[in-house]
Amino acid sequence: MRNRVAEGATPPAYAAAGVDIAAGDRAVELMKAHVARTRRPEQVADASGFAGLFRLDTARYRAPLLATSTDGVGTKVLLAQRFDRHDTIGVDLVGMVVDDLVVCGAEPLFMTDYIACGKVVPERIAEIVSGIAEGCHQAGCTLIGGETAEHPGAMRPDEYDLAGAGTGVVEEDAVLGPQRVREGDAVIAMASSGLHSNGYSLVRRVIDEAGLRLDSHVAEFGAALGEELLTPTRVYAKDCLALAAEVEVHAFAHITGGGLAANLARSLPGHLDAALDRASWTPPAVFAFLAELGKVGRADMEATFNMGVGMAAVVPEDQAERAVALLAERGLPAWRLGEVRAGSGRAVLAGEHS
């Protein structure tokens, strides 16, 4: 729960320093309905509001391990501020956190968030939190607490940044990862919704050097540039958990900063490689747009962006078709991306995109 130093009017000296407690209180009121829709039955009320409480039903588990992850959204927030759209950036935050948790097989249980801003504008803070709540809803976890901090002097009035932390649970004997991967396994790709939340320092440089405005209409997208660049990150947690419940998943890889090859390599043992075929998919238009506009070579593009693959799963060969079909039934485009071979712990891309 978010709480200010006190309720009511801001003390004059504090107000003169640029902090508005009353605005913070109004922001809390505006976001309550958004937060409420993420509530899980395990959440327990804390009358003081200083902490979030969550009842872990240990009777459900044999040997539960808690998993935790923390992340931010990076410089994508700068584009949200420039475009003056704040209701999607919170989805990005949740995706970055919960989809790291699910890589080990953990079910995300709850999240907390932290928003720092130059000035609390209640409506804007509520928009940001509405996105965080939407992301939590998509992931099936509860937004159990958070904090909004006003930093006058350190940030301009229209500036903000956000970060979050999540906790999940997984059975000790069900932890996924490199230790389960076997030679001959299939690698399944799950489509990204676009850029997600990585590479935005390069994105901003490309569009700024080209002199493009975020409200410019781009024919390739059929929308304003800002709308495309602020497309929220796809949240995979429920899809991955559903897949693991029906198919023998050996590992997941969340494709974030560093691109497909670097992130998938983290989920491979040192004696195996993943051989990946570029011809198995066509990256969304935004990637070709940025590469052409900024004259960015393929090596840099693949080392910076997800190129259309937001999550990968490693499954036994005889379950690959079933995995793709199950994900398709859930509305998530997926395809066979490659296979696991003897090697040295690398993911190697070959061929040309279709």
Secondary structure, DSSP 8 states (H G I E B T S, - for coil): ----SSSSS--HHHHHTT--HHHHHHHHHHHHHHHHTT--TTEE--TT-SS-EE---GGG-SSEEEEEEEEE-TTHHHHHHHHT--SSHHHHHHHHHHHHHGGGT-EEEEEEEEEEESS--HHHHHHHHHHHHHHHHHHT-EEEEEEEEE-BTTB-TT-EEEEEEEEEEEEGGG--SGGG--TT-EEEEEE-SSSTTS-HHHHHHHHHHTT--TT-EETTTTEEHHHHHT------HHHHHHHHHHS---EEEE--TTHHHHHHHTTS-TTEEEEEEGGG----HHHHHHHHHHT--HHHHHHHS-TTEEEEEEE-GGGHHHHHHHHHHTT--EEEEEEEEESSS-EEEES---
